[in-house]
């Protein structure tokens, strides 16, 4: 149960961030004019939207996971201070 909750703490905010990034980026950029390494990407608009969404989602998920990992020591310390039965390192 804890693992599912932690996964949702990563995936759901990352999904929302990817949605917002998709809207912001493609409000300004035409996907048919994207270039990579000096060459035009030969993707349809739908393919460009799809690929970019998954890239945005992946980058956002990595950021969310890093935030969760960095907050673990504080969460452990807070739970130990509330529950004196837990062993201290």
C-alpha positions in Angstrom: 0.0 0.0 0.0 2.8 2.4 0.9 4.5 1.7 -2.5 1.3 2.5 -4.4 0.9 5.8 -2.5 4.5 6.8 -3.2 4.1 5.9 -6.8 1.1 8.1 -7.0 3.0 10.9 -5.2 5.4 10.8 -8.2 3.2 10.0 -11.2 0.1 12.2 -10.6 1.9 15.5 -10.2 4.2 14.6 -13.0 1.2 14.0 -15.2 -0.3 17.3 -14.4 3.0 19.1 -15.0 3.4 17.4 -18.4 -0.1 18.5 -19.3 0.7 22.1 -18.4 4.0 22.0 -20.2 2.3 20.5 -23.3 -0.2 23.4 -23.4 2.4 26.1 -22.8 5.0 24.8 -25.3 2.6 24.0 -28.1 0.8 27.3 -27.7 4.0 28.9 -29.0 5.7 26.2 -31.1 4.4 24.5 -34.2 5.3 20.8 -34.0 5.9 20.6 -37.7 8.7 23.1 -37.4 10.7 21.1 -34.8 14.4 20.4 -35.5 16.8 18.0 -33.9 20.5 18.3 -34.7 19.9 20.7 -37.6 17.5 18.3 -39.3 13.7 18.7 -39.4 11.8 16.0 -37.4 9.6 14.2 -39.9 6.8 13.6 -37.4 3.1 14.3 -37.8 1.7 16.8 -35.4 0.0 14.0 -33.3 3.3 12.1 -33.1 5.2 15.2 -32.0 2.5 16.0 -29.4 2.7 12.4 -28.1 6.5 12.1 -27.9 6.8 15.5 -26.3 4.1 14.7 -23.7 6.0 11.5 -22.7 9.3 13.4 -22.5 7.7 16.1 -20.3 6.1 13.4 -18.2 9.3 11.5 -17.7 11.3 14.6 -16.8 8.6 15.7 -14.4 8.4 12.2 -12.8 12.2 12.2 -12.3 11.9 15.6 -10.6 9.0 14.4 -8.4 10.9 11.2 -7.5 13.9 13.2 -6.5 11.8 15.5 -4.3 10.3 12.4 -2.6 13.7 10.9 -2.1 15.1 14.1 -0.6 12.2 14.4 1.7 12.5 10.9 3.2 15.0 11.8 5.9 12.8 14.6 7.2 9.7 12.4 7.1 11.5 9.6 9.0 12.8 12.1 11.6 9.3 13.6 12.1 7.7 10.1 12.5 10.4 9.1 15.0 9.8 12.3 17.1 6.0 11.5 17.2 6.5 7.8 18.0 9.2 7.1 20.7 8.9 3.3 20.0 10.8 3.6 16.7 14.5 2.8 17.0 16.8 5.8 16.4 20.0 5.5 14.3 
